[in-house]
Amino acid sequence: MNTLSITSYPKQELPKLGVLTQLVELSRHDYIYIKEKLKPGIELEIAKDNSRIWDSQALAVFYKGFKLGYLSQSINRTVNRMIFNFGDVKVKVKSAHKTDLFKGLDVLIELR
């Protein structure tokens, strides 16, 4: 006859996962004025942009009032759902392109 050994394991919390994405349309906004100040870990603001009538889900990303660009349309729906279901989200600079700062700015979006 086999015996069953029951052991209890400590409760483990899942790591905070986020969405890593890239901003689009960097060169069309205020990004040129503050691109040198954006370092990894700096927190950014995100807001719905109603001026884009062709994209009702548009989310703009700001740094101290300067518009950097937009989240891509492929990720907008997911982030809007995160905001609707869980409240506010935190957006941080993950990394910038090393040689050409207009080629990309990676951001990490996490739940607060």
N, C-alpha and C positions, 0 to 999 in steps of 0.2 A: 504494500500500500504506500502510495506517495503522499507526502505532506506538502501543504501549500504554505509558503512563508510570506506573510504580509508585512511589508515594510513601508514606512511613510517617507516620502521624499520632501525636502523643503520646497515651498512654493516658489517657483521661478517666474519672474515677470518678463514679458516679451520686450525686446528692445524697441525703442521709439523708431519707427520707420518713417521715412519721408519720401518725397518725390523729387528726384533730381532731374532738372530740365534746363533748357537754355532760353534766354530772352531773345525775342526777335525785334526787328526794326530799331536797333540800337542807334544808328546814325541819324535817324529822323527826329530825334527829340533832344533833351538836355544832356544826354549821356556825354557828349563831347566836353562839357564844362567840368564834369566831376569824375571822369574815368580814372584819373590817377589816385583818387581818394578811396576807391573801392577795393578793399582788402578782404581776404577770406575771413568769414565770421561776422562781418558787419551786417546788422539787421536792416531789412528793407520793409517798406510798407506796400500793401497790395490793395487795390480798390477797383470796383467795377467801373468801366468806362462806357457811358451811354452815348458818347459822341460817335461811336462806330456803329452806324445803323445797319451795316451788313453783317455784323457779328454781335448778336444779343448777349453772348456769353463772355465778351471781351473783358480781360482783367489786365489793368496797367500796373506796373511796378515803379515805385518811387523811392528816392533817397533824399530825405530832408526837403521834400517839396519839389525836387527835380524829377521829371519823368524820364525813366531810363528806357523803357520799351514795354513790350507786351509779352505775356505768356503765349506760347504757340496755340493755335486752335485745337491741336490734337490733345492738349492737356487741360484746356479751359474747363471742359465739362466735368472732369474729375475733381479739379480744385474747387469749382463752384459747389459740387456735391459735398466735398469735405467741409466747406464753410457752412453750408445749409444744415448738415447733420451734426457737426461737432462744434460749431462756433468759429471763432477766429483762428487763423493759421499764422504761423511764424515763417517768414521768408528770410533766408540768410545767403550771403554771397558764398559760394563754394570755391570757385576759381575763375580767373579771367585768362583769356588767351595770352600767351607770353609775348609774342612778337607783334601781333596786330590786334589791338584791343577792340576793334570793330568786328572781328570775326566771331566773337562769342563771349558771353558772360553766363557762367553756370550758376544756378541758384538751387538751394535746397528748401523745399517746402515741407514743414512739419506741423503737426497739430500742437496747439499750446497746451 
